[in-house]
């Protein structure tokens, strides 16, 4: 049995290090997607401010949550976890929108 970490923990011929590298790439992709979402949300906030619309749009938030739940089910991910993440993203965007008004 080899002594270095790269040879331990193989699953289907993939080393632990390779799996961790894949997680790093996914994490980077997630951060990029959050940044893109935040940019678009900021743009929406600008439109709301120009049109003197309220920061909160409960019907839109519900549509986002419903869509998140459907996507979670499609990819067989825990719906409650996905919805919690989206709730956090929505709340953070609303805080930014209020602070920038």
DRENPA-821431 format. One record per residue: x, y, z of N, C-alpha, C in turn. Coordinates in steps of 0.1 Angstrom, whole numbers, padded with zeros to 4 digits. Example, Ala and Ser with C-alpha at 12.3 -4.5 7.8 and 13.67 -1.06 7.14 Angstrom:
BEGIN
<node n_c1="0132" n_c2="-0057" n_c3="0078" ca_c1="0123" ca_c2="-0045" ca_c3="0078" c_c1="0132" c_c2="-0033" c_c3="0078"/>
<node n_c1="0128" n_c2="-0022" n_c3="0071" ca_c1="0137" ca_c2="-0011" ca_c3="0071" c_c1="0129" c_c2="0000" c_c3="0079"/>
//
This chain:
BEGIN
<node n_c1="0008" n_c2="-0012" n_c3="0000" ca_c1="0000" ca_c2="0000" ca_c3="0000" c_c1="0009" c_c2="0012" c_c3="0000"/>
<node n_c1="0006" n_c2="0022" n_c3="-0009" ca_c1="0014" ca_c2="0034" ca_c3="-0010" c_c1="0012" c_c2="0043" c_c3="0002"/>
<node n_c1="0022" n_c2="0051" n_c3="0005" ca_c1="0021" ca_c2="0060" ca_c3="0017" c_c1="0016" c_c2="0074" c_c3="0014"/>
<node n_c1="0016" n_c2="0079" n_c3="0001" ca_c1="0013" ca_c2="0093" ca_c3="-0001" c_c1="-0003" c_c2="0094" c_c3="-0002"/>
<node n_c1="-0008" n_c2="0106" n_c3="0001" ca_c1="-0022" ca_c2="0109" ca_c3="0001" c_c1="-0028" c_c2="0107" c_c3="-0013"/>
<node n_c1="-0021" n_c2="0110" n_c3="-0023" ca_c1="-0026" ca_c2="0110" ca_c3="-0037" c_c1="-0031" c_c2="0096" c_c3="-0041"/>
<node n_c1="-0025" n_c2="0085" n_c3="-0035" ca_c1="-0028" ca_c2="0072" ca_c3="-0038" c_c1="-0039" c_c2="0066" c_c3="-0029"/>
<node n_c1="-0042" n_c2="0073" n_c3="-0018" ca_c1="-0052" ca_c2="0068" ca_c3="-0009" c_c1="-0066" c_c2="0073" c_c3="-0013"/>
<node n_c1="-0076" n_c2="0066" n_c3="-0009" ca_c1="-0090" ca_c2="0071" ca_c3="-0010" c_c1="-0095" c_c2="0071" c_c3="-0025"/>
<node n_c1="-0091" n_c2="0061" n_c3="-0032" ca_c1="-0095" ca_c2="0060" ca_c3="-0046" c_c1="-0110" c_c2="0055" c_c3="-0047"/>
<node n_c1="-0118" n_c2="0061" n_c3="-0055" ca_c1="-0131" ca_c2="0057" ca_c3="-0058" c_c1="-0133" c_c2="0057" c_c3="-0073"/>
<node n_c1="-0136" n_c2="0045" n_c3="-0079" ca_c1="-0137" ca_c2="0044" ca_c3="-0093" c_c1="-0124" c_c2="0049" c_c3="-0100"/>
<node n_c1="-0113" n_c2="0046" n_c3="-0095" ca_c1="-0100" ca_c2="0050" ca_c3="-0102" c_c1="-0097" c_c2="0065" c_c3="-0101"/>
<node n_c1="-0104" n_c2="0072" n_c3="-0093" ca_c1="-0101" ca_c2="0086" ca_c3="-0091" c_c1="-0095" c_c2="0089" c_c3="-0077"/>
<node n_c1="-0084" n_c2="0096" n_c3="-0076" ca_c1="-0078" ca_c2="0098" ca_c3="-0063" c_c1="-0085" c_c2="0109" c_c3="-0056"/>
<node n_c1="-0083" n_c2="0109" n_c3="-0043" ca_c1="-0089" ca_c2="0119" ca_c3="-0034" c_c1="-0084" c_c2="0133" c_c3="-0038"/>
<node n_c1="-0072" n_c2="0134" n_c3="-0042" ca_c1="-0067" ca_c2="0147" ca_c3="-0047" c_c1="-0074" c_c2="0152" c_c3="-0059"/>
<node n_c1="-0077" n_c2="0143" n_c3="-0068" ca_c1="-0084" ca_c2="0146" ca_c3="-0081" c_c1="-0098" c_c2="0151" c_c3="-0078"/>
<node n_c1="-0105" n_c2="0144" n_c3="-0068" ca_c1="-0118" ca_c2="0147" ca_c3="-0064" c_c1="-0118" c_c2="0161" c_c3="-0058"/>
<node n_c1="-0108" n_c2="0164" n_c3="-0050" ca_c1="-0107" ca_c2="0177" ca_c3="-0043" c_c1="-0105" c_c2="0188" c_c3="-0053"/>
<node n_c1="-0097" n_c2="0185" n_c3="-0063" ca_c1="-0095" ca_c2="0195" ca_c3="-0074" c_c1="-0108" c_c2="0198" c_c3="-0081"/>
<node n_c1="-0116" n_c2="0188" n_c3="-0083" ca_c1="-0129" ca_c2="0189" ca_c3="-0090" c_c1="-0138" c_c2="0198" c_c3="-0081"/>
<node n_c1="-0138" n_c2="0196" n_c3="-0068" ca_c1="-0146" ca_c2="0204" ca_c3="-0059" c_c1="-0141" c_c2="0219" c_c3="-0060"/>
<node n_c1="-0128" n_c2="0221" n_c3="-0060" ca_c1="-0123" ca_c2="0234" ca_c3="-0061" c_c1="-0128" c_c2="0241" c_c3="-0074"/>
<node n_c1="-0128" n_c2="0234" n_c3="-0085" ca_c1="-0133" ca_c2="0240" ca_c3="-0098" c_c1="-0148" c_c2="0243" c_c3="-0096"/>
<node n_c1="-0156" n_c2="0234" n_c3="-0091" ca_c1="-0170" ca_c2="0237" ca_c3="-0089" c_c1="-0172" c_c2="0249" c_c3="-0080"/>
<node n_c1="-0164" n_c2="0250" n_c3="-0069" ca_c1="-0166" ca_c2="0261" ca_c3="-0060" c_c1="-0163" c_c2="0274" c_c3="-0067"/>
<node n_c1="-0153" n_c2="0274" n_c3="-0075" ca_c1="-0150" ca_c2="0286" ca_c3="-0083" c_c1="-0161" c_c2="0290" c_c3="-0093"/>
<node n_c1="-0167" n_c2="0279" n_c3="-0099" ca_c1="-0178" ca_c2="0282" ca_c3="-0108" c_c1="-0190" c_c2="0287" c_c3="-0100"/>
<node n_c1="-0193" n_c2="0282" n_c3="-0088" ca_c1="-0204" ca_c2="0287" ca_c3="-0080" c_c1="-0202" c_c2="0302" c_c3="-0076"/>
<node n_c1="-0189" n_c2="0306" n_c3="-0073" ca_c1="-0187" ca_c2="0319" ca_c3="-0069" c_c1="-0189" c_c2="0328" c_c3="-0081"/>
<node n_c1="-0184" n_c2="0324" n_c3="-0093" ca_c1="-0186" ca_c2="0332" ca_c3="-0105" c_c1="-0201" c_c2="0333" c_c3="-0108"/>
<node n_c1="-0209" n_c2="0323" n_c3="-0106" ca_c1="-0224" ca_c2="0324" ca_c3="-0109" c_c1="-0230" c_c2="0333" c_c3="-0098"/>
<node n_c1="-0226" n_c2="0333" n_c3="-0086" ca_c1="-0231" ca_c2="0342" ca_c3="-0076" c_c1="-0228" c_c2="0356" c_c3="-0080"/>
<node n_c1="-0216" n_c2="0359" n_c3="-0084" ca_c1="-0212" ca_c2="0372" ca_c3="-0089" c_c1="-0221" c_c2="0377" c_c3="-0100"/>
<node n_c1="-0223" n_c2="0368" n_c3="-0110" ca_c1="-0232" ca_c2="0372" ca_c3="-0121" c_c1="-0246" c_c2="0375" c_c3="-0117"/>
<node n_c1="-0251" n_c2="0366" n_c3="-0108" ca_c1="-0264" ca_c2="0368" ca_c3="-0102" c_c1="-0265" c_c2="0382" c_c3="-0095"/>
<node n_c1="-0255" n_c2="0385" n_c3="-0087" ca_c1="-0255" ca_c2="0397" ca_c3="-0079" c_c1="-0255" c_c2="0409" c_c3="-0089"/>
<node n_c1="-0247" n_c2="0408" n_c3="-0099" ca_c1="-0246" ca_c2="0419" ca_c3="-0109" c_c1="-0260" c_c2="0422" c_c3="-0115"/>
<node n_c1="-0267" n_c2="0411" n_c3="-0119" ca_c1="-0280" ca_c2="0413" ca_c3="-0125" c_c1="-0290" c_c2="0418" c_c3="-0115"/>
<node n_c1="-0289" n_c2="0413" n_c3="-0103" ca_c1="-0298" ca_c2="0418" ca_c3="-0092" c_c1="-0295" c_c2="0433" c_c3="-0090"/>
<node n_c1="-0283" n_c2="0437" n_c3="-0090" ca_c1="-0280" ca_c2="0451" ca_c3="-0089" c_c1="-0285" c_c2="0460" c_c3="-0100"/>
<node n_c1="-0285" n_c2="0454" n_c3="-0112" ca_c1="-0291" ca_c2="0461" ca_c3="-0123" c_c1="-0306" c_c2="0462" c_c3="-0122"/>
<node n_c1="-0312" n_c2="0452" n_c3="-0117" ca_c1="-0327" ca_c2="0452" ca_c3="-0114" c_c1="-0330" c_c2="0463" c_c3="-0103"/>
<node n_c1="-0321" n_c2="0463" n_c3="-0093" ca_c1="-0323" ca_c2="0474" ca_c3="-0083" c_c1="-0322" c_c2="0488" c_c3="-0089"/>
<node n_c1="-0314" n_c2="0490" n_c3="-0098" ca_c1="-0313" ca_c2="0503" ca_c3="-0105" c_c1="-0326" c_c2="0506" c_c3="-0112"/>
<node n_c1="-0331" n_c2="0496" n_c3="-0119" ca_c1="-0344" ca_c2="0498" ca_c3="-0126" c_c1="-0355" c_c2="0501" c_c3="-0116"/>
<node n_c1="-0356" n_c2="0494" n_c3="-0105" ca_c1="-0366" ca_c2="0496" ca_c3="-0095" c_c1="-0365" c_c2="0510" c_c3="-0089"/>
<node n_c1="-0352" n_c2="0515" n_c3="-0087" ca_c1="-0350" ca_c2="0528" ca_c3="-0082" c_c1="-0355" c_c2="0539" c_c3="-0092"/>
<node n_c1="-0351" n_c2="0537" n_c3="-0104" ca_c1="-0356" ca_c2="0547" ca_c3="-0115" c_c1="-0371" c_c2="0547" c_c3="-0116"/>
<node n_c1="-0377" n_c2="0536" n_c3="-0114" ca_c1="-0392" ca_c2="0536" ca_c3="-0115" c_c1="-0399" c_c2="0537" c_c3="-0102"/>
<node n_c1="-0391" n_c2="0540" n_c3="-0091" ca_c1="-0397" ca_c2="0542" ca_c3="-0078" c_c1="-0405" c_c2="0530" c_c3="-0074"/>
<node n_c1="-0400" n_c2="0518" n_c3="-0077" ca_c1="-0407" ca_c2="0505" ca_c3="-0073" c_c1="-0401" c_c2="0500" c_c3="-0060"/>
<node n_c1="-0409" n_c2="0493" n_c3="-0052" ca_c1="-0405" ca_c2="0488" ca_c3="-0039" c_c1="-0393" c_c2="0478" c_c3="-0041"/>
<node n_c1="-0385" n_c2="0477" n_c3="-0031" ca_c1="-0373" ca_c2="0468" ca_c3="-0031" c_c1="-0378" c_c2="0454" c_c3="-0031"/>
<node n_c1="-0389" n_c2="0451" n_c3="-0023" ca_c1="-0394" ca_c2="0437" ca_c3="-0022" c_c1="-0405" c_c2="0435" c_c3="-0031"/>
<node n_c1="-0405" n_c2="0424" n_c3="-0038" ca_c1="-0415" ca_c2="0419" ca_c3="-0047" c_c1="-0418" c_c2="0404" c_c3="-0043"/>
<node n_c1="-0428" n_c2="0403" n_c3="-0034" ca_c1="-0430" ca_c2="0389" ca_c3="-0029" c_c1="-0434" c_c2="0379" c_c3="-0039"/>
<node n_c1="-0442" n_c2="0383" n_c3="-0049" ca_c1="-0446" ca_c2="0374" ca_c3="-0059" c_c1="-0434" c_c2="0369" c_c3="-0067"/>
<node n_c1="-0425" n_c2="0378" n_c3="-0070" ca_c1="-0412" ca_c2="0374" ca_c3="-0078" c_c1="-0404" c_c2="0365" c_c3="-0069"/>
<node n_c1="-0403" n_c2="0368" n_c3="-0056" ca_c1="-0395" ca_c2="0360" ca_c3="-0047" c_c1="-0401" c_c2="0346" c_c3="-0046"/>
<node n_c1="-0414" n_c2="0345" n_c3="-0046" ca_c1="-0420" ca_c2="0332" ca_c3="-0046" c_c1="-0418" c_c2="0324" c_c3="-0059"/>
<node n_c1="-0418" n_c2="0331" n_c3="-0070" ca_c1="-0414" ca_c2="0324" ca_c3="-0083" c_c1="-0400" c_c2="0319" c_c3="-0083"/>
<node n_c1="-0391" n_c2="0327" n_c3="-0077" ca_c1="-0377" ca_c2="0322" ca_c3="-0076" c_c1="-0376" c_c2="0310" c_c3="-0067"/>
<node n_c1="-0383" n_c2="0310" n_c3="-0056" ca_c1="-0382" ca_c2="0299" ca_c3="-0047" c_c1="-0389" c_c2="0286" c_c3="-0053"/>
<node n_c1="-0400" n_c2="0288" n_c3="-0060" ca_c1="-0406" ca_c2="0277" ca_c3="-0066" c_c1="-0397" c_c2="0271" c_c3="-0077"/>
<node n_c1="-0391" n_c2="0280" n_c3="-0085" ca_c1="-0381" ca_c2="0275" ca_c3="-0095" c_c1="-0369" c_c2="0268" c_c3="-0089"/>
<node n_c1="-0364" n_c2="0273" n_c3="-0078" ca_c1="-0353" ca_c2="0267" ca_c3="-0071" c_c1="-0357" c_c2="0253" c_c3="-0066"/>
<node n_c1="-0369" n_c2="0251" n_c3="-0061" ca_c1="-0374" ca_c2="0238" ca_c3="-0057" c_c1="-0375" c_c2="0228" c_c3="-0068"/>
<node n_c1="-0381" n_c2="0233" n_c3="-0079" ca_c1="-0382" ca_c2="0224" ca_c3="-0091" c_c1="-0368" c_c2="0220" c_c3="-0096"/>
<node n_c1="-0359" n_c2="0230" n_c3="-0097" ca_c1="-0345" ca_c2="0226" ca_c3="-0101" c_c1="-0338" c_c2="0216" c_c3="-0092"/>
<node n_c1="-0341" n_c2="0218" n_c3="-0079" ca_c1="-0335" ca_c2="0209" ca_c3="-0069" c_c1="-0340" c_c2="0195" c_c3="-0072"/>
<node n_c1="-0353" n_c2="0194" n_c3="-0074" ca_c1="-0359" ca_c2="0181" ca_c3="-0076" c_c1="-0353" c_c2="0174" c_c3="-0089"/>
<node n_c1="-0352" n_c2="0183" n_c3="-0099" ca_c1="-0347" ca_c2="0178" ca_c3="-0112" c_c1="-0333" c_c2="0172" c_c3="-0111"/>
<node n_c1="-0325" n_c2="0178" n_c3="-0102" ca_c1="-0311" ca_c2="0174" ca_c3="-0101" c_c1="-0309" c_c2="0165" c_c3="-0088"/>
<node n_c1="-0320" n_c2="0161" n_c3="-0082" ca_c1="-0320" ca_c2="0152" ca_c3="-0070" c_c1="-0312" c_c2="0158" c_c3="-0059"/>
<node n_c1="-0314" n_c2="0171" n_c3="-0056" ca_c1="-0307" ca_c2="0177" ca_c3="-0045" c_c1="-0318" c_c2="0181" c_c3="-0035"/>
<node n_c1="-0314" n_c2="0181" n_c3="-0022" ca_c1="-0324" ca_c2="0184" ca_c3="-0012" c_c1="-0330" c_c2="0198" c_c3="-0014"/>
<node n_c1="-0343" n_c2="0198" n_c3="-0016" ca_c1="-0350" ca_c2="0210" ca_c3="-0020" c_c1="-0349" c_c2="0221" c_c3="-0009"/>
<node n_c1="-0350" n_c2="0217" n_c3="0004" ca_c1="-0349" ca_c2="0226" ca_c3="0015" c_c1="-0335" c_c2="0233" c_c3="0015"/>
<node n_c1="-0325" n_c2="0226" n_c3="0012" ca_c1="-0311" ca_c2="0231" ca_c3="0012" c_c1="-0310" c_c2="0242" c_c3="0001"/>
<node n_c1="-0315" n_c2="0238" n_c3="-0011" ca_c1="-0314" ca_c2="0248" ca_c3="-0022" c_c1="-0323" c_c2="0260" c_c3="-0019"/>
<node n_c1="-0335" n_c2="0258" n_c3="-0014" ca_c1="-0343" ca_c2="0270" ca_c3="-0011" c_c1="-0337" c_c2="0279" c_c3="0000"/>
<node n_c1="-0330" n_c2="0273" n_c3="0009" ca_c1="-0323" ca_c2="0281" ca_c3="0020" c_c1="-0312" c_c2="0289" c_c3="0013"/>
<node n_c1="-0305" n_c2="0283" n_c3="0004" ca_c1="-0294" ca_c2="0291" ca_c3="-0003" c_c1="-0300" c_c2="0302" c_c3="-0011"/>
<node n_c1="-0311" n_c2="0300" n_c3="-0018" ca_c1="-0317" ca_c2="0310" ca_c3="-0026" c_c1="-0323" c_c2="0321" c_c3="-0017"/>
<node n_c1="-0329" n_c2="0317" n_c3="-0005" ca_c1="-0334" ca_c2="0327" ca_c3="0004" c_c1="-0323" c_c2="0336" c_c3="0009"/>
<node n_c1="-0312" n_c2="0331" n_c3="0012" ca_c1="-0300" ca_c2="0339" ca_c3="0016" c_c1="-0296" c_c2="0348" c_c3="0005"/>
<node n_c1="-0295" n_c2="0343" n_c3="-0008" ca_c1="-0291" ca_c2="0352" ca_c3="-0019" c_c1="-0301" c_c2="0363" c_c3="-0021"/>
<node n_c1="-0314" n_c2="0360" n_c3="-0020" ca_c1="-0324" ca_c2="0371" ca_c3="-0021" c_c1="-0323" c_c2="0381" c_c3="-0010"/>
<node n_c1="-0321" n_c2="0376" n_c3="0002" ca_c1="-0320" ca_c2="0386" ca_c3="0014" c_c1="-0308" c_c2="0395" c_c3="0012"/>
<node n_c1="-0297" n_c2="0389" n_c3="0008" ca_c1="-0285" ca_c2="0397" ca_c3="0006" c_c1="-0287" c_c2="0408" c_c3="-0005"/>
<node n_c1="-0294" n_c2="0404" n_c3="-0016" ca_c1="-0297" ca_c2="0413" ca_c3="-0026" c_c1="-0306" c_c2="0425" c_c3="-0021"/>
<node n_c1="-0316" n_c2="0421" n_c3="-0013" ca_c1="-0325" ca_c2="0431" ca_c3="-0008" c_c1="-0318" c_c2="0441" c_c3="0001"/>
<node n_c1="-0309" n_c2="0436" n_c3="0010" ca_c1="-0301" ca_c2="0445" ca_c3="0018" c_c1="-0293" c_c2="0454" c_c3="0010"/>
<node n_c1="-0286" n_c2="0449" n_c3="0000" ca_c1="-0278" ca_c2="0458" ca_c3="-0009" c_c1="-0287" c_c2="0468" c_c3="-0016"/>
<node n_c1="-0299" n_c2="0464" n_c3="-0020" ca_c1="-0308" ca_c2="0474" ca_c3="-0027" c_c1="-0312" c_c2="0485" c_c3="-0018"/>
<node n_c1="-0315" n_c2="0481" n_c3="-0005" ca_c1="-0319" ca_c2="0491" ca_c3="0004" c_c1="-0308" c_c2="0501" c_c3="0008"/>
<node n_c1="-0296" n_c2="0496" n_c3="0009" ca_c1="-0284" ca_c2="0504" ca_c3="0012" c_c1="-0281" c_c2="0514" c_c3="0001"/>
<node n_c1="-0283" n_c2="0510" n_c3="-0011" ca_c1="-0279" ca_c2="0518" ca_c3="-0023" c_c1="-0290" c_c2="0528" c_c3="-0027"/>
<node n_c1="-0301" n_c2="0528" n_c3="-0020" ca_c1="-0312" ca_c2="0538" ca_c3="-0024" c_c1="-0310" c_c2="0551" c_c3="-0017"/>
//
